[in-house]
Structure formats: structure tokens, C-alpha cells
Amino acid sequence: MATESSLAVTPGAGQNLRTVSRIIDGTTVHEQGVIAAEGTLATYTAIGIDVAVTTSADHILFVQGDGTNYCRLRWVRIAQSTLAGAVGTLDLRLLRTSTAGSGGTTVSPRPFDAADTDPFGGTAQTRPSSKGTEGNQLLQCRLGIVAANPMDSRNQWEWRADRSNMKPIIFGNATTSGIVLKVQTGVATVKIDVEFGFVVSTYL
């Protein structure tokens, strides 16, 4: 069994580090105890509510860089929000964009910490009438669409960049760098809720 102990460090008056010690090959070794601090990066959500996904090739929600900061997409959540006229399969794609769309409904990504810039300085919209320029496809999902209740986990999809050593999706810092959720194959009369969660930093 490991033994809790401490390792002395001397930055002037002398302090201790918390360690766990054990015997390995006859030698006492120390493993330093670390408590992870609270996250400090500015965190935002861009949310589209009851967005129609009836038209194939429509852009559903996009977020474009603010021209200064790097954005790291940490999660995407999608859920059917209204019943369809008939059951179907919704095909959605997440792509990079090199230009922002226009003519849609403005979305203001809001920070988790009121001390951070509110709202996020980049452009975000749902269903722009003039679509941005599409780049590489990064994610894809198919959502089973129902025409009667209950709407449950089969009608939801979530992606998270929380695996060990896995990079999040990075976009920004230029206004010519963004992401968009696109309808590849629409389903008549149905709407969805979509949420992007991302953090912002001045460094890559």
C-alpha cells in the first residue's frame, strides 16, 4: 500500500510538497499529489432553438472567429425539438468555414463567467440566407426522427472532445475561420435544438 508523505522544498523559508511514497526496486520514490484547479479559459455556448432542418444543404448554426482569439470546440449537442410529419433520418455534418454567412437569425454566444467578454465577439447565426464558404468536414451524425412522442435519447446526439490526449476542434483566430452545422439530408416539418460549447484563448 502507498504511504502518504511529504517532500521538502526550500524557496526561502522552507515549504513542503504533498507526496505519496512507495518502494520500487528497493528504492523509496515519491509521487507528487496534485489537485487540479478550476478552469480559467473563457467558455461560451452558442445555442439555436427550434431551428428548421427541412431543407437539404441548409446551414443550421455557424460560429465564426472574432479575429483575435483561438476557439476550441469542446462539445456539440443536437436534439429533435418538434415532431416530424413522418419518421425519417436526419443527416448532419460539421464543417469548417472560411467566410461567414449572412442574412440569418443572430445568435449571441454567452460566457459561463460574467467577467468574460459578453457576448463572444465573433459572428454566429442560424440558417443564414447567404451561406459561408464550406471547408473540410470534421464530424457527421444521423439522427433518427420520430413523428410521435416520446422523443428520447434516440433523437439526440452529442460529441465531446474529452478523451485523453484528444485535441478539440480548433478554429479562429481570424474572422475567416469558423465552423458550421449543415443539413446534408433534411426531414420535412421537423426542428432541432443545437448547442456548441467552446473555450477561447489568445494563444494556440
KOLDREN-569040 format. One record per residue: x, y, z of N, C-alpha, C in turn; residue in three letters. Coordinates in steps of 0.02 Angstrom, whole numbers, plus 50000, padded with zeros to 5 digits. Example, Ala and Ser with C-alpha at 12.3 -4.5 7.8 and 13.67 -1.06 7.14 Angstrom:
n_xx n_yy n_zz ca_xx ca_yy ca_zz c_xx c_yy c_zz rest
50660 49716 50390 50615 49775 50390 50660 49835 50390 Ala
50642 49888 50354 50684 49947 50357 50645 50002 50394 Ser
//
This chain:
n_xx n_yy n_zz ca_xx ca_yy ca_zz c_xx c_yy c_zz rest
50042 49940 50000 50000 50000 50000 50044 50063 50000 Met
50024 50113 49960 50062 50175 49959 50054 50213 50025 Ala
50105 50251 50042 50106 50288 50105 50106 50363 50091 Thr
50059 50400 50121 50058 50472 50114 50118 50502 50150 Glu
50154 50548 50117 50211 50580 50149 50221 50648 50118 Ser
50277 50681 50131 50291 50746 50103 50364 50750 50082 Ser
50376 50796 50036 50444 50807 50010 50460 50880 50022 Leu
50514 50894 50057 50532 50962 50074 50560 51000 50014 Ala
50537 51061 50006 50565 51108 49957 50582 51172 49995 Val
50631 51209 49971 50655 51266 50009 50659 51329 49967 Thr
50602 51363 49954 50604 51426 49918 50610 51485 49967 Pro
50662 51484 50007 50670 51536 50057 50661 51507 50126 Gly
50601 51515 50155 50589 51493 50224 50581 51417 50229 Ala
50564 51383 50174 50554 51311 50176 50480 51293 50176 Gly
50460 51251 50127 50391 51228 50121 50391 51154 50104 Gln
50332 51122 50105 50327 51051 50090 50279 51039 50032 Asn
50296 50989 49991 50251 50964 49940 50218 50901 49965 Leu
50154 50892 49949 50119 50830 49968 50140 50775 49919 Arg
50160 50717 49945 50181 50661 49902 50152 50596 49927 Thr
50154 50546 49884 50141 50477 49902 50205 50438 49888 Val
50230 50401 49937 50293 50365 49928 50281 50290 49926 Ser
50323 50256 49889 50321 50183 49885 50390 50157 49869 Arg
50401 50093 49881 50466 50062 49867 50463 50030 49798 Ile
50507 50051 49754 50514 50022 49687 50586 50000 49678 Ile
50597 49934 49667 50665 49907 49660 50709 49925 49719 Asp
50679 49923 49778 50718 49936 49838 50732 50008 49853 Gly
50706 50053 49812 50718 50125 49822 50653 50161 49836 Thr
50653 50205 49886 50593 50245 49901 50586 50300 49848 Thr
50528 50301 49817 50514 50353 49767 50453 50392 49791 Val
50447 50454 49768 50392 50498 49787 50353 50519 49725 His
50287 50516 49730 50243 50540 49678 50207 50601 49706 Glu
50212 50656 49672 50183 50718 49698 50108 50719 49690 Gln
50072 50738 49743 50000 50746 49740 49982 50813 49709 Gly
49934 50813 49663 49913 50874 49628 49837 50879 49630 Val
49811 50936 49646 49740 50950 49642 49728 50996 49583 Ile
49688 50974 49535 49675 51014 49475 49637 51077 49494 Ala
49658 51133 49467 49624 51196 49480 49561 51203 49437 Ala
49518 51249 49455 49460 51264 49413 49482 51290 49345 Glu
49442 51276 49294 49458 51301 49228 49458 51377 49226 Gly
49504 51404 49186 49510 51477 49183 49494 51506 49113 Thr
49491 51463 49062 49478 51489 48995 49405 51512 48989 Leu
49396 51567 48954 49328 51592 48941 49289 51539 48903 Ala
49229 51521 48928 49189 51468 48899 49122 51496 48876 Thr
49102 51477 48815 49041 51504 48785 48996 51448 48759 Tyr
48932 51462 48756 48885 51419 48720 48850 51461 48667 Thr
48847 51432 48607 48806 51461 48552 48748 51413 48543 Ala
48687 51439 48550 48628 51396 48553 48577 51417 48499 Ile
48555 51369 48461 48500 51379 48414 48441 51337 48437 Gly
48383 51368 48446 48324 51333 48472 48270 51329 48418 Ile
48242 51269 48411 48189 51258 48361 48210 51282 48291 Asp
48267 51256 48268 48293 51275 48202 48268 51224 48151 Val
48236 51247 48099 48208 51202 48048 48264 51167 48009 Ala
48255 51102 47998 48304 51063 47961 48269 51028 47903 Val
48224 51063 47872 48183 51034 47819 48218 51035 47751 Thr
48266 51080 47743 48296 51091 47676 48366 51064 47674 Thr
48379 51017 47630 48446 50990 47621 48494 51045 47601 Ser
48555 51041 47627 48611 51087 47614 48606 51152 47652 Ala
48554 51162 47693 48550 51221 47735 48605 51222 47787 Asp
48628 51282 47806 48672 51291 47863 48628 51305 47924 His
48636 51264 47976 48591 51268 48034 48617 51317 48086 Ile
48681 51311 48104 48712 51357 48152 48786 51363 48135 Leu
48810 51425 48131 48882 51435 48121 48909 51484 48172 Phe
48973 51475 48188 49010 51522 48231 49075 51537 48194 Val
49090 51602 48187 49150 51624 48152 49196 51659 48203 Gln
49262 51651 48194 49311 51680 48239 49303 51755 48246 Gly
49328 51782 48304 49321 51853 48318 49379 51895 48291 Asp
49428 51863 48260 49484 51900 48231 49543 51908 48278 Gly
49536 51886 48341 49589 51893 48391 49605 51828 48426 Thr
49553 51793 48448 49562 51735 48492 49554 51669 48455 Asn
49585 51617 48483 49576 51548 48460 49518 51517 48497 Tyr
49478 51479 48462 49420 51445 48492 49430 51370 48488 Cys
49413 51337 48542 49418 51264 48545 49348 51236 48558 Arg
49321 51202 48509 49254 51173 48516 49259 51112 48561 Leu
49223 51113 48617 49226 51060 48667 49168 51012 48662 Arg
49109 51036 48643 49053 50991 48636 49003 51018 48585 Trp
48965 50970 48557 48908 50985 48513 48850 50942 48539 Val
48793 50974 48549 48733 50937 48568 48677 50952 48518 Arg
48642 50900 48497 48588 50908 48449 48529 50865 48474 Ile
48469 50892 48471 48410 50855 48491 48350 50876 48450 Ala
48309 50828 48430 48246 50844 48397 48202 50882 48445 Gln
48172 50937 48422 48131 50979 48467 48058 50980 48449 Ser
48040 50964 48387 47969 50960 48367 47957 50894 48330 Thr
47897 50869 48333 47881 50807 48299 47879 50818 48223 Leu
47902 50767 48187 47902 50770 48114 47835 50748 48087 Ala
47821 50766 48024 47761 50743 47991 47762 50669 47978 Gly
47824 50642 47971 47833 50570 47961 47902 50552 47986 Ala
47912 50489 48006 47977 50467 48030 48029 50475 47974 Val
48092 50484 47994 48145 50492 47944 48213 50491 47977 Gly
48264 50500 47937 48333 50503 47961 48363 50569 47940 Thr
48388 50606 47989 48418 50672 47977 48494 50663 47973 Leu
48523 50684 47918 48595 50678 47907 48626 50748 47916 Asp
48670 50755 47967 48701 50818 47983 48777 50813 47978 Leu
48809 50867 47958 48882 50869 47951 48909 50933 47985 Arg
48967 50926 48019 49002 50985 48046 49062 50999 48002 Leu
49067 51060 47976 49119 51079 47930 49154 51143 47953 Leu
49215 51152 47929 49248 51216 47936 49219 51265 47885 Arg
49224 51330 47902 49205 51382 47855 49261 51433 47850 Thr
49268 51463 47791 49319 51514 47780 49289 51583 47772 Ser
49223 51586 47765 49189 51651 47766 49124 51643 47806 Thr
49102 51697 47836 49040 51695 47875 48980 51699 47829 Ala
48925 51668 47851 48862 51677 47816 48830 51743 47836 Gly
48773 51758 47806 48737 51820 47823 48663 51810 47809 Ser
48623 51855 47837 48552 51854 47823 48512 51805 47866 Gly
48545 51775 47917 48510 51729 47960 48489 51762 48026 Gly
48468 51720 48074 48450 51744 48140 48512 51748 48184 Thr
48527 51806 48210 48587 51816 48250 48584 51776 48315 Thr
48640 51744 48331 48649 51708 48394 48705 51743 48432 Val
48696 51755 48496 48747 51788 48537 48775 51736 48587 Ser
48833 51706 48571 48862 51658 48618 48878 51692 48685 Pro
48855 51662 48739 48861 51692 48806 48913 51656 48848 Arg
48949 51694 48891 49002 51663 48932 48975 51631 48995 Pro
49009 51579 49019 48992 51549 49083 49011 51594 49141 Phe
49061 51636 49131 49085 51683 49183 49066 51754 49161 Asp
49026 51787 49201 49003 51855 49184 49060 51904 49177 Ala
49119 51887 49203 49177 51932 49197 49209 51929 49128 Ala
49192 51878 49088 49220 51872 49021 49179 51913 48971 Asp
49208 51927 48913 49175 51967 48862 49106 51939 48845 Thr
49055 51981 48849 48987 51959 48839 48952 52005 48790 Asp
48931 51979 48731 48939 51910 48708 49007 51900 48674 Pro
49020 51838 48652 49079 51823 48611 49081 51869 48551 Phe
49142 51891 48532 49149 51942 48481 49142 51919 48409 Gly
49141 51853 48398 49135 51829 48329 49062 51828 48306 Gly
49052 51813 48242 48985 51810 48213 48955 51741 48222 Thr
48892 51738 48241 48856 51675 48246 48784 51685 48223 Ala
48758 51639 48183 48690 51644 48157 48661 51574 48147 Gln
48595 51570 48147 48561 51511 48123 48531 51524 48055 Thr
48532 51474 48013 48502 51474 47946 48515 51538 47906 Arg
48579 51554 47893 48594 51612 47851 48566 51603 47780 Pro
48537 51655 47753 48511 51650 47685 48567 51650 47634 Ser
48624 51682 47652 48684 51679 47611 48736 51639 47651 Ser
48750 51579 47628 48792 51533 47666 48866 51551 47662 Lys
48903 51536 47714 48975 51544 47713 49008 51491 47670 Gly
49073 51500 47658 49111 51455 47615 49131 51393 47654 Thr
49111 51335 47631 49124 51272 47666 49195 51248 47654 Glu
49223 51217 47707 49289 51186 47702 49285 51112 47720 Gly
49335 51088 47757 49339 51017 47774 49281 50995 47819 Asn
49256 50934 47806 49207 50904 47851 49245 50873 47910 Gln
49220 50885 47971 49253 50860 48032 49212 50808 48070 Leu
49146 50815 48070 49103 50768 48106 49041 50754 48063 Leu
49008 50697 48078 48947 50679 48044 48903 50639 48091 Gln
48837 50650 48087 48791 50608 48127 48726 50599 48090 Cys
48692 50544 48106 48625 50531 48081 48578 50526 48141 Arg
48524 50564 48138 48477 50568 48194 48412 50536 48173 Leu
48390 50486 48212 48325 50456 48199 48270 50504 48219 Gly
48227 50521 48171 48174 50571 48182 48107 50535 48192 Ile
48070 50556 48244 48005 50524 48259 47948 50572 48244 Val
47890 50542 48232 47830 50581 48217 47780 50578 48275 Ala
47799 50543 48329 47755 50539 48387 47798 50534 48450 Ala
47771 50557 48505 47807 50552 48569 47811 50479 48591 Asn
47862 50460 48630 47912 50504 48661 47971 50519 48615 Pro
47998 50580 48625 48064 50596 48596 48114 50581 48651 Met
48162 50537 48637 48209 50514 48689 48280 50515 48663 Asp
48324 50475 48693 48395 50477 48675 48408 50457 48603 Ser
48361 50422 48571 48370 50405 48500 48366 50467 48456 Arg
48336 50519 48482 48326 50581 48443 48375 50635 48465 Asn
48431 50614 48496 48482 50660 48519 48551 50635 48498 Gln
48598 50681 48493 48666 50664 48476 48713 50712 48510 Trp
48768 50686 48538 48816 50728 48572 48886 50706 48556 Glu
48930 50756 48544 49002 50744 48535 49039 50786 48585 Trp
49090 50755 48616 49132 50791 48665 49206 50776 48652 Arg
49247 50828 48657 49319 50820 48650 49349 50811 48719 Ala
49333 50755 48752 49357 50746 48821 49398 50682 48829 Asp
49419 50652 48774 49461 50594 48779 49533 50615 48792 Arg
49570 50571 48826 49639 50587 48844 49680 50600 48781 Ser
49718 50655 48781 49763 50673 48726 49727 50689 48661 Asn
49663 50699 48663 49625 50715 48602 49619 50790 48595 Met
49639 50816 48537 49630 50888 48525 49556 50903 48516 Lys
49534 50961 48540 49467 50985 48521 49470 51010 48449 Pro
49413 51030 48423 49412 51062 48357 49430 51135 48367 Ile
49483 51157 48334 49510 51225 48343 49492 51267 48282 Ile
49464 51326 48295 49452 51373 48241 49468 51444 48266 Phe
49466 51494 48222 49493 51559 48239 49568 51555 48226 Gly
49607 51607 48238 49586 51668 48268 49562 51721 48218 Asn
49567 51705 48154 49545 51752 48103 49469 51748 48094 Ala
49440 51803 48069 49368 51803 48054 49352 51758 47995 Thr
49404 51734 47960 49395 51688 47904 49399 51615 47926 Thr
49395 51602 47991 49398 51534 48016 49339 51521 48062 Ser
49298 51472 48045 49239 51457 48086 49217 51385 48077 Gly
49158 51370 48104 49128 51304 48098 49054 51312 48084 Ile
49024 51261 48053 48953 51263 48038 48924 51193 48042 Val
48862 51188 48067 48824 51126 48063 48778 51131 48002 Leu
48785 51082 47958 48749 51083 47894 48701 51024 47890 Lys
48643 51037 47861 48596 50982 47845 48618 50952 47779 Val
48635 50887 47780 48650 50854 47717 48586 50829 47685 Gln
48544 50797 47725 48479 50773 47701 48426 50794 47751 Thr
48381 50838 47731 48331 50865 47776 48272 50818 47786 Gly
48232 50833 47838 48172 50795 47853 48114 50845 47859 Val
48060 50832 47824 48004 50880 47820 47975 50896 47888 Ala
47962 50959 47899 47925 50989 47955 47960 50984 48023 Thr
48018 50954 48027 48050 50945 48093 48097 51002 48110 Val
48106 51013 48176 48154 51063 48201 48199 51030 48253 Lys
48257 51061 48264 48304 51035 48314 48330 51092 48358 Ile
48354 51074 48417 48395 51118 48458 48468 51099 48447 Asp
48512 51148 48442 48583 51133 48432 48624 51180 48477 Val
48677 51152 48506 48719 51191 48553 48792 51176 48538 Glu
48831 51229 48529 48904 51224 48525 48932 51251 48591 Phe
48977 51214 48622 49013 51238 48681 49086 51246 48664 Gly
49115 51305 48675 49185 51316 48656 49219 51361 48707 Phe
49285 51353 48710 49326 51396 48753 49369 51441 48708 Val
49390 51497 48736 49425 51549 48698 49490 51566 48733 Val
49544 51574 48693 49608 51595 48722 49646 51637 48671 Ser
49693 51676 48694 49734 51718 48649 49790 51678 48617 Thr
49803 51617 48641 49858 51576 48616 49831 51511 48587 Tyr
49873 51482 48542 49854 51420 48510 49873 51361 48555 Leu
//
